[in-house]
Every structure is written in structure tokens, then in C-alpha cells.
Amino acid sequence: MMDIWVYFRDASAAKGHLSLLDFSKFSDKDSAWDGNTCRSKHLMELIKRICNNEKPLFVQCSRLKEVILQKLEIQCLCVDDDDVILELIWGINNVLECFIKSFIKEEIDNIERGCLPFSKGLEKCLEDYCISVPKEMLNKKLISQLGFVRYLEISSKEIANKLRESFDKHVCNIGESIEDDLNYTKVLARILVPEIATEFNFSQMFSGELALKVQEAEKSECVTEYRKNKFTYSDRCFITVSLSHLLAFPKFEDTILKSIKRTEAEDMMGVDA
């Protein structure tokens, strides 16, 4: 739940998970549900067409939930019901402007942009990275940068887990002795794709006992048999790309976080001045 916001950090990320079905602008929100105008009828028909009671409709507030249930007899969930919905609605609000630009192009520059509230996931991310940003200084650039770092962190963990699940049983379960994902990937590469891992010195990276285990795994008959008969070109590419990603991530993360903290310091100096 905490990382839902990452996939709505900006419009480019959200487009993989969100699409705009329709858009109507009402000067008076109450008129959206009176059923007397063409726009109101169209909105109600749209909701009835795409929603049913097998899967509830997520809405922004309890008032909308009550109105839709009363008018359309469609069950809804709102931010008061579930933290996941709270995070999802936050994410949609964060990128909504980009999705509706084509409908209100002449007015988009006049929309008042208040500061974005913190989602719980974003708040946790700021805490994890020791970044202190007052709500009035929160902006979309910061959200996008932090979200991308968190996304890379998540994807790096997913890649490492996939490597362990796919290959560890073929390399004498060496992963049981190596907790760090990057170190594990280096070892895996040395055992199965040695030509891309020649620079890693495991005698310096690990204790003598663990370094010996790695050497034994490299030379084991089961590894040799697997590499010769079952290890595919696709497997080789997956390990090569994964190693490249996991090697690059710490440097990339450090660069972005330093930039964010530098901006944070400059903003705070501006406030103090």
C-alpha cells in the first residue's frame, strides 16, 4: 500500500496505470447529480455502464459515496474506508491536471495550484531518506524525483528476488549465505556469466569461509552441467542486464538525493532570509 504513490508520481508514470474515460466540467457540483441536464445524465449513464456492485466504485469523499448510492444504487468506497483508497485518490489528484488538459486547455493556466498534501507513502519515503520538506514547499518536481528513486528501489528488489528464485537452486543455493542483493548478483554473474564479472574480488568482499563457498560453487559439477545444458541465452541476458541495473542504482540514487537535499537547503535559506 505504501508505494502506490510511486506509480502516480507524474503523468508519464501514471499513463501505464490510468486512463481517462470521459470528462465533464460542472460549474456547480451539485448539478452533476440532479439528473436534469444533459451533462448530468451523461455522467450517470457513464457510471452505470462501467460500474457494477461486483466491484465497488472508488470515490473521493463520503458525500459522493452517499449521493451515488442514493441516485444509482451503486456501492462505493471512499478515502474514509481504506488507506489504499486514500493513497490511490492522492495519486490520481497528483496527475489529474495532465489528463484533463485537452478538455480545458484555455483555462489550465488559471487553475489555482495549492500545495499537494502528503500521501502516507510519500511521507514514509521522506522519512526514510531523512528529507524534511514543509507542505508549502512540496512540489511536483520533488514528488517525481523521489518517486523515481523509490521506483528504482522497488524494481531493484524485484529483480534481485527474481534472480534468486530463478537461479539459486542451480548455483548450490549460495544465496542462502549472501543477504546483500548486489553482492549476490555479482556472485551469480561470476558463476554463470563469468566474462562480465572478472573485476569482482570475492576474497576482499567476503569472509574467507564465504569466499571459499563461492569458489566451490563455481567449480561444482551441477553448476557446470546446468551452464552447459540448460542455461539459455535469455538467462544470460537477464543476469547481464540485472547486474548492470543493480550496479547503477546506488550511484543514480545518490545523485538524485543529493540534488533534492541541495534544493531543500536552498529553499530553507530562502525562507530564513
N, C-alpha and C positions, 0 to 999 in steps of 0.2 A: 504493500500500500504506500509506503513512504516514498517510493520512487516514481509514482505516477507522473508527477510534475515534470520529470526529465523528458518525457515524450511530448510535452506541450511547452517546451522552453522557448520555442519560436515557431513561426509558421512553417518553415521548411521541415522541421521535425514532425510537426502535427499533421502535415498532409499525408503522412503514412498511416495515420490512425483516425483521421477525422475528415468528413466531407460535409459540405453544405447542401442540404436537400432543397431548401427554399428559404426565402427571406421576405418579410413584410414589415414595414415601419408604421407604427401607430403613434399618433401624437398624444393620445390618451390611452394608457394601458388597459383601463377598464373596458374600453370599447372593443378590445381584442376578443372578449369573451361574451359579448352581448348577443351575437348571432344575427345582428340586424344589417351589418354592412357586408359587402362582397368580400372584403379582406378578412373579416371575422369568420365568415362561413368557410372561406378557403382554408384558413388556419385550422379550424375544427375538423374539416374533411381530411386535411393532411395528417393530422394526429391520429384520427381514426383509421386511416389507411395503413399507416406504418406501425401502429402500436396495437397491442392486444394485452390481455390480462395474463398471458403466459409469461411475458417478460415485462416488468414494470417500466414505466417512463421515468427517467431521472429529471427532476426539475430543480430550480434554484432555491425556492423557498416554500415554506409550509402553506402560504396563502395560495400560490399557484397549484399546489398539490390538492387543496380543498376545492378550488374552482374547477379543475379538470375532472376530479372525481364526481362533483355535483353535476356538471354540464354534460360530460361524455361517459361517465361511469367507467373510467379507465384508472386503474391503480397506479399510483406514483410513489416514488421515494424522493426525499429531498435531503439537503445537507444536514438537517437535524437528525436524520435516521441512521446515518452511516458515515464514518470518516472517509471511506473510499469515495463516496459521492462528493463529499466536501472537497477532496483533492481533485477529483475529475472536473467539477464545476469551476474550481480555481483555474485549472489548466485551460479549459475552454474559454473562460473570460480573458485569459492572458493572450490568446491568439485570435480571438473573435474578430477584432478590428480588421485583421489582414484578410479574413474570409469574406467580409461583407463590403470591402472597399468598392467592388464593381457595382454594388447596388446604390451606394450613397457617395459616389465619387466627389460630387460637388460640395458635400458637407464634411468630408472626413477630416479636413484640416481644422475645422471649427469644433470638433468634439473635444470636450474637456477631458484631459488625461490626469486623473488623480493618481496618487501613488498606489501601486499594487499591494494588496495585503500579502502577508506571508502565508504560504501553504505550510502544512506541517512538515512535509518532506523538504521543502526549501529551507525552513528554519533549522531542521536537523543537519542539513548539508552545511549551512553557515557555521553551525556549532562545531561540526566535525573538522572543518578547515580553519577554525579559530578566526573567523571573519565577523567583525561587528559592524553591521550596517543599519542605521536607523531607518524606519519605514519611509520617511520622507526622502531618503536618498536611494531607495530601491528603484531600479530602472530595468528596462527590457534587455539592455546590453549585458548588464550584470547577470540577470537571470539566464540569458542564453549562454554566457561563458561558463557559469557554474554548472548549468545543466549539461553542457557538453562534457565537462570534466567528469561529472558523475556518471554520465552515459558511458564514457570510455572505461571508467572503473567497473561498472556493471558488466559491460561486454568483455572486459579482460577476465573477470571472474568466470563468466560463462564459457569463454574459450578454454580457460585452464581446466574447468570441470569436464568439458567435452574431451579434452586431451587425456585426462586421467581415465575417464570411462572407456574411451576407445582403445587406448594403447597400454595401460599399466599392466594388464594381465599378460601382455606379450613381452614385457621387459622385467620379469621376475618380481612384479609388484614393488618396484623400487620407490614408487610414490608414497608408500606407507612410511618410509623413512625421511621423506623430504616434504616439509609443510609449506615452504615458500613456493608459490606458483611459478615465479620466474625461474628460480633455480631448478625446479622440476622440469620445466620446458627446455632449459639448457641441457640437462642430463638426457632427456628424451631425444632431443635433436642429436646429441653426441652418439647415442646408441643406435638410432635408426637412420639418421641422415648425417653421418659424421663429417662430411665435407663442408657443412655450414656451421660447424661448432668447434672448429680447430683451435680457436683462440681462448676457449674456456679452460682454466686451470683448476680442476676439481680438488687437487691436493691442497690448494690455498683456500678454496671456497668452503670445504667441508673438513670435519674431523677425520683423523686417519682411518677410523673404522668405517665411516660412511663413504669416504673416497675409495676404500677397498671394495665395498659393496658395488659401487658404480663400475669399477673395473671388472669385477666378476660378472656383472650383468652384461657388459659389453661383449665379453668373451663366451657367454653361455651358449650351449648348443641350441636351446629352444629359441633364443633370440636370433641366432644365425639362420635357423630353419625358417622362422617367421619372416625375416627380412628377405630371404631368398625366394620363398614360395607364395607368400600371402600379402606381403607389403606392397601396396599399389602406388601408382603414380599420383593418384588423388590423395592418398595418405601422406605421401612425401610433400606435396604442395600444401596440404593443411598444416603440417608441422612447420614448414618453412615460413608460411605467412603468419602463423600464430607466434612464432618466435620473434619475427620482425615487429609485430604489433606490441607484444609484451615488453620488448626492449625499448620501444619508442615511447610507450605510455608514460613512464615516470618523468622523462625529460619534458614531454609535452605538458603534463600536469603541472610540473614545477614552473614552467614558463607562464602559463595562464594564471596560476595562483599568485605569482609574483606581480603580474600586471594588475590583477584585481586589488591586491593589498596596497600597491603603489597608488592606484586611483583612490582607494579608501583613505589613505593617509593624506593625499592632496585635498580631497573633499573635506576631511575633518579640519585641515588647516584653514580652508576657506571659510568654514563655519566659525572657527575661533576668531578669525580676522574680522 
